[in-house]
Each structure stands twice: as C-alpha cells, then as structure tokens.
Amino acid sequence: MSWQFDHFNLQVSREADIVRFFGDVMGWQPGYRPAFPFPGSWLYEGEQALLHILPVAGDKPEAR
C-alpha cells in the first residue's frame, strides 16, 4: 500500500507571520489562490500547493 500527501489546511492567527515562517523555514512561497469570498493564502513548493492557510474568524486582516 502507498499513499501520497497532497496538501493540508491550517486555520491561524497572524497569517502574515505564518506565511513568513514557512517561507523562511521550508522555502514555501505564496502563489495562486482562486478568488474565494473569504481571505487566505496558499503556499507552494514549486508548482505544488502544499498548505492552505485560513485566518481565524474575527482576526483583523494584516498588512502585506
């Protein structure tokens, strides 16, 4: 039996800090995200979306 990791979702506070952390530590970079009616970020390694980040409900959007 084998399996393959596709992507995962995190609901976080301080979205910009989390995006920066994964960029610094893992080298993942923000990329294309469909125009959903709610905020969030997708982080990629190359062409593969690995992490979908959603801000905690009620969190104030951060400057980018």
PDB file of N, H, CA, C and O in Angstrom:
ATOM      1  N   MET A   1       0.844  -1.166   0.000  1.00  0.00           N
ATOM      2  CA  MET A   1       0.000   0.000   0.000  1.00  0.00           C
ATOM      3  C   MET A   1       0.896   1.238   0.000  1.00  0.00           C
ATOM      4  O   MET A   1       1.921   1.262   0.681  1.00  0.00           O
ATOM      5  N   SER A   2       0.517   2.253  -0.753  1.00  0.00           N
ATOM      6  H   SER A   2      -0.316   2.233  -1.307  1.00  0.00           H
ATOM      7  CA  SER A   2       1.249   3.507  -0.735  1.00  0.00           C
ATOM      8  C   SER A   2       0.244   4.655  -0.680  1.00  0.00           C
ATOM      9  O   SER A   2      -0.925   4.497  -1.032  1.00  0.00           O
ATOM     10  N   TRP A   3       0.718   5.790  -0.239  1.00  0.00           N
ATOM     11  H   TRP A   3       1.668   5.918   0.046  1.00  0.00           H
ATOM     12  CA  TRP A   3      -0.118   6.978  -0.198  1.00  0.00           C
ATOM     13  C   TRP A   3       0.731   8.183  -0.559  1.00  0.00           C
ATOM     14  O   TRP A   3       1.960   8.137  -0.510  1.00  0.00           O
ATOM     15  N   GLN A   4       0.056   9.251  -0.917  1.00  0.00           N
ATOM     16  H   GLN A   4      -0.942   9.289  -0.956  1.00  0.00           H
ATOM     17  CA  GLN A   4       0.755  10.464  -1.302  1.00  0.00           C
ATOM     18  C   GLN A   4       0.095  11.647  -0.604  1.00  0.00           C
ATOM     19  O   GLN A   4      -1.129  11.778  -0.597  1.00  0.00           O
ATOM     20  N   PHE A   5       0.923  12.503  -0.019  1.00  0.00           N
ATOM     21  H   PHE A   5       1.917  12.397  -0.025  1.00  0.00           H
ATOM     22  CA  PHE A   5       0.446  13.721   0.612  1.00  0.00           C
ATOM     23  C   PHE A   5       0.091  14.727  -0.470  1.00  0.00           C
ATOM     24  O   PHE A   5       0.878  14.943  -1.391  1.00  0.00           O
ATOM     25  N   ASP A   6      -1.089  15.349  -0.373  1.00  0.00           N
ATOM     26  H   ASP A   6      -1.728  15.173   0.376  1.00  0.00           H
ATOM     27  CA  ASP A   6      -1.490  16.342  -1.357  1.00  0.00           C
ATOM     28  C   ASP A   6      -1.328  17.749  -0.794  1.00  0.00           C
ATOM     29  O   ASP A   6      -0.479  18.503  -1.268  1.00  0.00           O
ATOM     30  N   HIS A   7      -2.111  18.112   0.191  1.00  0.00           N
ATOM     31  H   HIS A   7      -2.801  17.499   0.576  1.00  0.00           H
ATOM     32  CA  HIS A   7      -1.987  19.417   0.842  1.00  0.00           C
ATOM     33  C   HIS A   7      -2.729  19.371   2.165  1.00  0.00           C
ATOM     34  O   HIS A   7      -3.460  18.421   2.445  1.00  0.00           O
ATOM     35  N   PHE A   8      -2.535  20.406   2.981  1.00  0.00           N
ATOM     36  H   PHE A   8      -1.941  21.177   2.754  1.00  0.00           H
ATOM     37  CA  PHE A   8      -3.289  20.481   4.221  1.00  0.00           C
ATOM     38  C   PHE A   8      -3.709  21.922   4.475  1.00  0.00           C
ATOM     39  O   PHE A   8      -3.173  22.860   3.885  1.00  0.00           O
ATOM     40  N   ASN A   9      -4.683  22.073   5.371  1.00  0.00           N
ATOM     41  H   ASN A   9      -5.119  21.311   5.851  1.00  0.00           H
ATOM     42  CA  ASN A   9      -5.236  23.378   5.728  1.00  0.00           C
ATOM     43  C   ASN A   9      -4.895  23.700   7.172  1.00  0.00           C
ATOM     44  O   ASN A   9      -4.918  22.826   8.038  1.00  0.00           O
ATOM     45  N   LEU A  10      -4.579  24.960   7.422  1.00  0.00           N
ATOM     46  H   LEU A  10      -4.561  25.670   6.718  1.00  0.00           H
ATOM     47  CA  LEU A  10      -4.382  25.453   8.788  1.00  0.00           C
ATOM     48  C   LEU A  10      -5.233  26.699   8.973  1.00  0.00           C
ATOM     49  O   LEU A  10      -5.287  27.567   8.102  1.00  0.00           O
ATOM     50  N   GLN A  11      -5.892  26.773  10.115  1.00  0.00           N
ATOM     51  H   GLN A  11      -5.848  26.067  10.823  1.00  0.00           H
ATOM     52  CA  GLN A  11      -6.594  27.991  10.495  1.00  0.00           C
ATOM     53  C   GLN A  11      -5.743  28.664  11.564  1.00  0.00           C
ATOM     54  O   GLN A  11      -5.476  28.066  12.606  1.00  0.00           O
ATOM     55  N   VAL A  12      -5.315  29.897  11.321  1.00  0.00           N
ATOM     56  H   VAL A  12      -5.531  30.383  10.474  1.00  0.00           H
ATOM     57  CA  VAL A  12      -4.285  30.515  12.156  1.00  0.00           C
ATOM     58  C   VAL A  12      -4.630  31.953  12.530  1.00  0.00           C
ATOM     59  O   VAL A  12      -5.450  32.603  11.882  1.00  0.00           O
ATOM     60  N   SER A  13      -3.996  32.423  13.571  1.00  0.00           N
ATOM     61  H   SER A  13      -3.330  31.895  14.097  1.00  0.00           H
ATOM     62  CA  SER A  13      -3.916  33.849  13.884  1.00  0.00           C
ATOM     63  C   SER A  13      -2.629  34.357  13.252  1.00  0.00           C
ATOM     64  O   SER A  13      -1.702  33.581  13.024  1.00  0.00           O
ATOM     65  N   ARG A  14      -2.564  35.635  12.971  1.00  0.00           N
ATOM     66  H   ARG A  14      -3.318  36.266  13.156  1.00  0.00           H
ATOM     67  CA  ARG A  14      -1.337  36.253  12.456  1.00  0.00           C
ATOM     68  C   ARG A  14      -0.865  35.563  11.169  1.00  0.00           C
ATOM     69  O   ARG A  14       0.260  35.071  11.081  1.00  0.00           O
ATOM     70  N   GLU A  15      -1.744  35.544  10.199  1.00  0.00           N
ATOM     71  H   GLU A  15      -2.658  35.943  10.271  1.00  0.00           H
ATOM     72  CA  GLU A  15      -1.494  34.861   8.923  1.00  0.00           C
ATOM     73  C   GLU A  15      -0.160  35.257   8.294  1.00  0.00           C
ATOM     74  O   GLU A  15       0.590  34.393   7.839  1.00  0.00           O
ATOM     75  N   ALA A  16       0.141  36.551   8.265  1.00  0.00           N
ATOM     76  H   ALA A  16      -0.468  37.253   8.635  1.00  0.00           H
ATOM     77  CA  ALA A  16       1.383  37.007   7.621  1.00  0.00           C
ATOM     78  C   ALA A  16       2.615  36.394   8.291  1.00  0.00           C
ATOM     79  O   ALA A  16       3.586  36.061   7.611  1.00  0.00           O
ATOM     80  N   ASP A  17       2.585  36.243   9.615  1.00  0.00           N
ATOM     81  H   ASP A  17       1.796  36.513  10.168  1.00  0.00           H
ATOM     82  CA  ASP A  17       3.715  35.634  10.325  1.00  0.00           C
ATOM     83  C   ASP A  17       3.874  34.159   9.959  1.00  0.00           C
ATOM     84  O   ASP A  17       4.996  33.669   9.830  1.00  0.00           O
ATOM     85  N   ILE A  18       2.772  33.462   9.794  1.00  0.00           N
ATOM     86  H   ILE A  18       1.861  33.861   9.898  1.00  0.00           H
ATOM     87  CA  ILE A  18       2.813  32.035   9.432  1.00  0.00           C
ATOM     88  C   ILE A  18       3.352  31.881   8.009  1.00  0.00           C
ATOM     89  O   ILE A  18       4.177  31.008   7.745  1.00  0.00           O
ATOM     90  N   VAL A  19       2.882  32.733   7.095  1.00  0.00           N
ATOM     91  H   VAL A  19       2.211  33.443   7.310  1.00  0.00           H
ATOM     92  CA  VAL A  19       3.379  32.700   5.711  1.00  0.00           C
ATOM     93  C   VAL A  19       4.885  32.941   5.710  1.00  0.00           C
ATOM     94  O   VAL A  19       5.621  32.229   5.028  1.00  0.00           O
ATOM     95  N   ARG A  20       5.348  33.923   6.455  1.00  0.00           N
ATOM     96  H   ARG A  20       4.750  34.502   7.010  1.00  0.00           H
ATOM     97  CA  ARG A  20       6.780  34.232   6.537  1.00  0.00           C
ATOM     98  C   ARG A  20       7.558  33.056   7.124  1.00  0.00           C
ATOM     99  O   ARG A  20       8.625  32.705   6.621  1.00  0.00           O
ATOM    100  N   PHE A  21       7.028  32.448   8.185  1.00  0.00           N
ATOM    101  H   PHE A  21       6.161  32.733   8.593  1.00  0.00           H
ATOM    102  CA  PHE A  21       7.689  31.316   8.834  1.00  0.00           C
ATOM    103  C   PHE A  21       7.919  30.171   7.848  1.00  0.00           C
ATOM    104  O   PHE A  21       9.037  29.672   7.728  1.00  0.00           O
ATOM    105  N   PHE A  22       6.862  29.751   7.141  1.00  0.00           N
ATOM    106  H   PHE A  22       5.953  30.156   7.239  1.00  0.00           H
ATOM    107  CA  PHE A  22       7.014  28.637   6.212  1.00  0.00           C
ATOM    108  C   PHE A  22       7.920  29.004   5.037  1.00  0.00           C
ATOM    109  O   PHE A  22       8.598  28.134   4.491  1.00  0.00           O
ATOM    110  N   GLY A  23       7.943  30.265   4.646  1.00  0.00           N
ATOM    111  H   GLY A  23       7.393  30.972   5.090  1.00  0.00           H
ATOM    112  CA  GLY A  23       8.872  30.701   3.605  1.00  0.00           C
ATOM    113  C   GLY A  23      10.310  30.609   4.075  1.00  0.00           C
ATOM    114  O   GLY A  23      11.178  30.120   3.352  1.00  0.00           O
ATOM    115  N   ASP A  24      10.563  31.086   5.303  1.00  0.00           N
ATOM    116  H   ASP A  24       9.857  31.483   5.890  1.00  0.00           H
ATOM    117  CA  ASP A  24      11.923  31.074   5.852  1.00  0.00           C
ATOM    118  C   ASP A  24      12.417  29.665   6.151  1.00  0.00           C
ATOM    119  O   ASP A  24      13.564  29.332   5.853  1.00  0.00           O
ATOM    120  N   VAL A  25      11.564  28.841   6.736  1.00  0.00           N
ATOM    121  H   VAL A  25      10.632  29.111   6.978  1.00  0.00           H
ATOM    122  CA  VAL A  25      11.986  27.514   7.198  1.00  0.00           C
ATOM    123  C   VAL A  25      11.916  26.453   6.093  1.00  0.00           C
ATOM    124  O   VAL A  25      12.837  25.652   5.938  1.00  0.00           O
ATOM    125  N   MET A  26      10.825  26.454   5.332  1.00  0.00           N
ATOM    126  H   MET A  26      10.077  27.106   5.458  1.00  0.00           H
ATOM    127  CA  MET A  26      10.611  25.399   4.344  1.00  0.00           C
ATOM    128  C   MET A  26      10.858  25.851   2.902  1.00  0.00           C
ATOM    129  O   MET A  26      10.952  25.024   1.995  1.00  0.00           O
ATOM    130  N   GLY A  27      10.961  27.155   2.698  1.00  0.00           N
ATOM    131  H   GLY A  27      10.885  27.827   3.435  1.00  0.00           H
ATOM    132  CA  GLY A  27      11.137  27.660   1.337  1.00  0.00           C
ATOM    133  C   GLY A  27       9.843  27.731   0.545  1.00  0.00           C
ATOM    134  O   GLY A  27       9.878  27.963  -0.663  1.00  0.00           O
ATOM    135  N   TRP A  28       8.697  27.537   1.198  1.00  0.00           N
ATOM    136  H   TRP A  28       8.668  27.349   2.179  1.00  0.00           H
ATOM    137  CA  TRP A  28       7.409  27.594   0.511  1.00  0.00           C
ATOM    138  C   TRP A  28       7.033  29.045   0.264  1.00  0.00           C
ATOM    139  O   TRP A  28       7.263  29.904   1.114  1.00  0.00           O
ATOM    140  N   GLN A  29       6.454  29.319  -0.898  1.00  0.00           N
ATOM    141  H   GLN A  29       6.267  28.621  -1.589  1.00  0.00           H
ATOM    142  CA  GLN A  29       6.131  30.681  -1.288  1.00  0.00           C
ATOM    143  C   GLN A  29       4.650  30.822  -1.612  1.00  0.00           C
ATOM    144  O   GLN A  29       4.033  29.886  -2.121  1.00  0.00           O
ATOM    145  N   PRO A  30       4.073  32.000  -1.316  1.00  0.00           N
ATOM    146  CA  PRO A  30       2.677  32.238  -1.681  1.00  0.00           C
ATOM    147  C   PRO A  30       2.507  32.151  -3.190  1.00  0.00           C
ATOM    148  O   PRO A  30       3.391  32.535  -3.956  1.00  0.00           O
ATOM    149  N   GLY A  31       1.360  31.642  -3.598  1.00  0.00           N
ATOM    150  H   GLY A  31       0.642  31.330  -2.976  1.00  0.00           H
ATOM    151  CA  GLY A  31       1.077  31.517  -5.021  1.00  0.00           C
ATOM    152  C   GLY A  31      -0.402  31.663  -5.299  1.00  0.00           C
ATOM    153  O   GLY A  31      -1.171  32.145  -4.467  1.00  0.00           O
ATOM    154  N   TYR A  32      -0.778  31.237  -6.482  1.00  0.00           N
ATOM    155  H   TYR A  32      -0.154  30.845  -7.158  1.00  0.00           H
ATOM    156  CA  TYR A  32      -2.158  31.383  -6.951  1.00  0.00           C
ATOM    157  C   TYR A  32      -3.151  30.801  -5.953  1.00  0.00           C
ATOM    158  O   TYR A  32      -2.947  29.716  -5.410  1.00  0.00           O
ATOM    159  N   ARG A  33      -4.212  31.534  -5.728  1.00  0.00           N
ATOM    160  H   ARG A  33      -4.378  32.416  -6.169  1.00  0.00           H
ATOM    161  CA  ARG A  33      -5.339  31.097  -4.914  1.00  0.00           C
ATOM    162  C   ARG A  33      -6.590  31.618  -5.603  1.00  0.00           C
ATOM    163  O   ARG A  33      -6.673  32.809  -5.902  1.00  0.00           O
ATOM    164  N   PRO A  34      -7.566  30.750  -5.860  1.00  0.00           N
ATOM    165  CA  PRO A  34      -8.795  31.228  -6.504  1.00  0.00           C
ATOM    166  C   PRO A  34      -9.425  32.370  -5.710  1.00  0.00           C
ATOM    167  O   PRO A  34      -9.142  32.539  -4.524  1.00  0.00           O
ATOM    168  N   ALA A  35     -10.260  33.133  -6.353  1.00  0.00           N
ATOM    169  H   ALA A  35     -10.491  32.996  -7.316  1.00  0.00           H
ATOM    170  CA  ALA A  35     -10.902  34.302  -5.732  1.00  0.00           C
ATOM    171  C   ALA A  35     -12.071  33.859  -4.851  1.00  0.00           C
ATOM    172  O   ALA A  35     -13.232  34.136  -5.150  1.00  0.00           O
ATOM    173  N   PHE A  36     -11.740  33.166  -3.761  1.00  0.00           N
ATOM    174  H   PHE A  36     -10.796  32.941  -3.518  1.00  0.00           H
ATOM    175  CA  PHE A  36     -12.767  32.757  -2.818  1.00  0.00           C
ATOM    176  C   PHE A  36     -13.335  33.987  -2.109  1.00  0.00           C
ATOM    177  O   PHE A  36     -12.661  35.014  -2.028  1.00  0.00           O
ATOM    178  N   PRO A  37     -14.559  33.900  -1.597  1.00  0.00           N
ATOM    179  CA  PRO A  37     -15.161  35.057  -0.919  1.00  0.00           C
ATOM    180  C   PRO A  37     -14.701  35.213   0.534  1.00  0.00           C
ATOM    181  O   PRO A  37     -15.398  35.834   1.336  1.00  0.00           O
ATOM    182  N   PHE A  38     -13.564  34.670   0.872  1.00  0.00           N
ATOM    183  H   PHE A  38     -12.998  34.165   0.220  1.00  0.00           H
ATOM    184  CA  PHE A  38     -13.007  34.777   2.220  1.00  0.00           C
ATOM    185  C   PHE A  38     -11.488  34.847   2.086  1.00  0.00           C
ATOM    186  O   PHE A  38     -10.934  34.370   1.096  1.00  0.00           O
ATOM    187  N   PRO A  39     -10.806  35.440   3.078  1.00  0.00           N
ATOM    188  CA  PRO A  39      -9.356  35.612   2.991  1.00  0.00           C
ATOM    189  C   PRO A  39      -8.587  34.313   3.183  1.00  0.00           C
ATOM    190  O   PRO A  39      -9.130  33.318   3.664  1.00  0.00           O
ATOM    191  N   GLY A  40      -7.335  34.337   2.805  1.00  0.00           N
ATOM    192  H   GLY A  40      -6.894  35.145   2.415  1.00  0.00           H
ATOM    193  CA  GLY A  40      -6.470  33.182   2.995  1.00  0.00           C
ATOM    194  C   GLY A  40      -5.272  33.244   2.071  1.00  0.00           C
ATOM    195  O   GLY A  40      -5.159  34.142   1.236  1.00  0.00           O
ATOM    196  N   SER A  41      -4.388  32.287   2.228  1.00  0.00           N
ATOM    197  H   SER A  41      -4.480  31.558   2.907  1.00  0.00           H
ATOM    198  CA  SER A  41      -3.176  32.184   1.412  1.00  0.00           C
ATOM    199  C   SER A  41      -2.926  30.723   1.067  1.00  0.00           C
ATOM    200  O   SER A  41      -3.277  29.821   1.827  1.00  0.00           O
ATOM    201  N   TRP A  42      -2.319  30.509  -0.082  1.00  0.00           N
ATOM    202  H   TRP A  42      -2.034  31.242  -0.700  1.00  0.00           H
ATOM    203  CA  TRP A  42      -1.847  29.181  -0.454  1.00  0.00           C
ATOM    204  C   TRP A  42      -0.341  29.250  -0.598  1.00  0.00           C
ATOM    205  O   TRP A  42       0.189  30.152  -1.247  1.00  0.00           O
ATOM    206  N   LEU A  43       0.345  28.295   0.007  1.00  0.00           N
ATOM    207  H   LEU A  43      -0.086  27.562   0.534  1.00  0.00           H
ATOM    208  CA  LEU A  43       1.795  28.226  -0.103  1.00  0.00           C
ATOM    209  C   LEU A  43       2.191  27.061  -0.985  1.00  0.00           C
ATOM    210  O   LEU A  43       1.612  25.976  -0.919  1.00  0.00           O
ATOM    211  N   TYR A  44       3.193  27.313  -1.814  1.00  0.00           N
ATOM    212  H   TYR A  44       3.663  28.194  -1.867  1.00  0.00           H
ATOM    213  CA  TYR A  44       3.634  26.347  -2.821  1.00  0.00           C
ATOM    214  C   TYR A  44       5.091  25.981  -2.632  1.00  0.00           C
ATOM    215  O   TYR A  44       5.899  26.765  -2.135  1.00  0.00           O
ATOM    216  N   GLU A  45       5.396  24.763  -3.045  1.00  0.00           N
ATOM    217  H   GLU A  45       4.739  24.127  -3.448  1.00  0.00           H
ATOM    218  CA  GLU A  45       6.769  24.336  -3.272  1.00  0.00           C
ATOM    219  C   GLU A  45       6.838  24.045  -4.759  1.00  0.00           C
ATOM    220  O   GLU A  45       6.304  23.042  -5.233  1.00  0.00           O
ATOM    221  N   GLY A  46       7.494  24.922  -5.483  1.00  0.00           N
ATOM    222  H   GLY A  46       7.928  25.736  -5.098  1.00  0.00           H
ATOM    223  CA  GLY A  46       7.476  24.813  -6.941  1.00  0.00           C
ATOM    224  C   GLY A  46       6.062  25.029  -7.446  1.00  0.00           C
ATOM    225  O   GLY A  46       5.448  26.056  -7.155  1.00  0.00           O
ATOM    226  N   GLU A  47       5.542  24.074  -8.198  1.00  0.00           N
ATOM    227  H   GLU A  47       6.041  23.240  -8.434  1.00  0.00           H
ATOM    228  CA  GLU A  47       4.200  24.164  -8.766  1.00  0.00           C
ATOM    229  C   GLU A  47       3.133  23.515  -7.879  1.00  0.00           C
ATOM    230  O   GLU A  47       1.944  23.598  -8.187  1.00  0.00           O
ATOM    231  N   GLN A  48       3.543  22.874  -6.788  1.00  0.00           N
ATOM    232  H   GLN A  48       4.509  22.807  -6.538  1.00  0.00           H
ATOM    233  CA  GLN A  48       2.625  22.117  -5.938  1.00  0.00           C
ATOM    234  C   GLN A  48       2.144  22.944  -4.749  1.00  0.00           C
ATOM    235  O   GLN A  48       2.946  23.375  -3.920  1.00  0.00           O
ATOM    236  N   ALA A  49       0.829  23.164  -4.669  1.00  0.00           N
ATOM    237  H   ALA A  49       0.177  22.814  -5.342  1.00  0.00           H
ATOM    238  CA  ALA A  49       0.247  23.814  -3.492  1.00  0.00           C
ATOM    239  C   ALA A  49       0.294  22.818  -2.335  1.00  0.00           C
ATOM    240  O   ALA A  49      -0.239  21.713  -2.436  1.00  0.00           O
ATOM    241  N   LEU A  50       0.931  23.214  -1.244  1.00  0.00           N
ATOM    242  H   LEU A  50       1.364  24.112  -1.162  1.00  0.00           H
ATOM    243  CA  LEU A  50       1.096  22.312  -0.099  1.00  0.00           C
ATOM    244  C   LEU A  50       0.292  22.717   1.117  1.00  0.00           C
ATOM    245  O   LEU A  50      -0.173  21.859   1.868  1.00  0.00           O
ATOM    246  N   LEU A  51       0.122  24.009   1.321  1.00  0.00           N
ATOM    247  H   LEU A  51       0.500  24.705   0.711  1.00  0.00           H
ATOM    248  CA  LEU A  51      -0.510  24.488   2.543  1.00  0.00           C
ATOM    249  C   LEU A  51      -1.527  25.565   2.221  1.00  0.00           C
ATOM    250  O   LEU A  51      -1.216  26.553   1.556  1.00  0.00           O
ATOM    251  N   HIS A  52      -2.738  25.366   2.699  1.00  0.00           N
ATOM    252  H   HIS A  52      -2.990  24.564   3.240  1.00  0.00           H
ATOM    253  CA  HIS A  52      -3.785  26.375   2.581  1.00  0.00           C
ATOM    254  C   HIS A  52      -3.962  26.979   3.970  1.00  0.00           C
ATOM    255  O   HIS A  52      -4.205  26.262   4.941  1.00  0.00           O
ATOM    256  N   ILE A  53      -3.840  28.290   4.056  1.00  0.00           N
ATOM    257  H   ILE A  53      -3.643  28.873   3.267  1.00  0.00           H
ATOM    258  CA  ILE A  53      -3.918  28.987   5.334  1.00  0.00           C
ATOM    259  C   ILE A  53      -5.180  29.841   5.357  1.00  0.00           C
ATOM    260  O   ILE A  53      -5.441  30.616   4.437  1.00  0.00           O
ATOM    261  N   LEU A  54      -5.949  29.684   6.418  1.00  0.00           N
ATOM    262  H   LEU A  54      -5.736  29.054   7.165  1.00  0.00           H
ATOM    263  CA  LEU A  54      -7.149  30.494   6.629  1.00  0.00           C
ATOM    264  C   LEU A  54      -7.003  31.235   7.948  1.00  0.00           C
ATOM    265  O   LEU A  54      -6.608  30.636   8.949  1.00  0.00           O
ATOM    266  N   PRO A  55      -7.316  32.528   7.970  1.00  0.00           N
ATOM    267  CA  PRO A  55      -7.238  33.251   9.251  1.00  0.00           C
ATOM    268  C   PRO A  55      -8.381  32.816  10.169  1.00  0.00           C
ATOM    269  O   PRO A  55      -9.463  32.455   9.707  1.00  0.00           O
ATOM    270  N   VAL A  56      -8.122  32.857  11.461  1.00  0.00           N
ATOM    271  H   VAL A  56      -7.243  33.151  11.836  1.00  0.00           H
ATOM    272  CA  VAL A  56      -9.145  32.565  12.454  1.00  0.00           C
ATOM    273  C   VAL A  56     -10.274  33.585  12.288  1.00  0.00           C
ATOM    274  O   VAL A  56     -10.022  34.776  12.110  1.00  0.00           O
ATOM    275  N   ALA A  57     -11.498  33.116  12.347  1.00  0.00           N
ATOM    276  H   ALA A  57     -11.703  32.148  12.492  1.00  0.00           H
ATOM    277  CA  ALA A  57     -12.643  34.015  12.218  1.00  0.00           C
ATOM    278  C   ALA A  57     -12.533  35.142  13.234  1.00  0.00           C
ATOM    279  O   ALA A  57     -12.270  34.902  14.413  1.00  0.00           O
ATOM    280  N   GLY A  58     -12.736  36.370  12.775  1.00  0.00           N
ATOM    281  H   GLY A  58     -12.950  36.565  11.818  1.00  0.00           H
ATOM    282  CA  GLY A  58     -12.662  37.521  13.655  1.00  0.00           C
ATOM    283  C   GLY A  58     -11.302  38.179  13.703  1.00  0.00           C
ATOM    284  O   GLY A  58     -11.177  39.296  14.204  1.00  0.00           O
ATOM    285  N   ASP A  59     -10.263  37.504  13.188  1.00  0.00           N
ATOM    286  H   ASP A  59     -10.364  36.596  12.781  1.00  0.00           H
ATOM    287  CA  ASP A  59      -8.937  38.124  13.142  1.00  0.00           C
ATOM    288  C   ASP A  59      -8.981  39.297  12.164  1.00  0.00           C
ATOM    289  O   ASP A  59      -9.622  39.218  11.116  1.00  0.00           O
ATOM    290  N   LYS A  60      -8.307  40.364  12.508  1.00  0.00           N
ATOM    291  H   LYS A  60      -7.786  40.428  13.359  1.00  0.00           H
ATOM    292  CA  LYS A  60      -8.228  41.514  11.621  1.00  0.00           C
ATOM    293  C   LYS A  60      -7.213  41.230  10.526  1.00  0.00           C
ATOM    294  O   LYS A  60      -6.134  40.711  10.812  1.00  0.00           O
ATOM    295  N   PRO A  61      -7.536  41.564   9.265  1.00  0.00           N
ATOM    296  CA  PRO A  61      -6.547  41.362   8.191  1.00  0.00           C
ATOM    297  C   PRO A  61      -5.265  42.135   8.482  1.00  0.00           C
ATOM    298  O   PRO A  61      -5.294  43.221   9.060  1.00  0.00           O
ATOM    299  N   GLU A  62      -4.140  41.555   8.071  1.00  0.00           N
ATOM    300  H   GLU A  62      -4.116  40.672   7.602  1.00  0.00           H
ATOM    301  CA  GLU A  62      -2.839  42.163   8.301  1.00  0.00           C
ATOM    302  C   GLU A  62      -2.336  42.813   7.024  1.00  0.00           C
ATOM    303  O   GLU A  62      -2.680  42.381   5.924  1.00  0.00           O
ATOM    304  N   ALA A  63      -1.534  43.835   7.168  1.00  0.00           N
ATOM    305  H   ALA A  63      -1.254  44.186   8.061  1.00  0.00           H
ATOM    306  CA  ALA A  63      -0.917  44.464   6.008  1.00  0.00           C
ATOM    307  C   ALA A  63       0.118  43.512   5.424  1.00  0.00           C
ATOM    308  O   ALA A  63       0.825  42.829   6.166  1.00  0.00           O
ATOM    309  N   ARG A  64       0.209  43.463   4.111  1.00  0.00           N
ATOM    310  H   ARG A  64      -0.365  44.017   3.508  1.00  0.00           H
ATOM    311  CA  ARG A  64       1.184  42.583   3.456  1.00  0.00           C
ATOM    312  C   ARG A  64       2.163  43.411   2.695  1.00  0.00           C
ATOM    313  O   ARG A  64       3.072  42.869   2.067  1.00  0.00           O
TER     314      ARG A  64
END
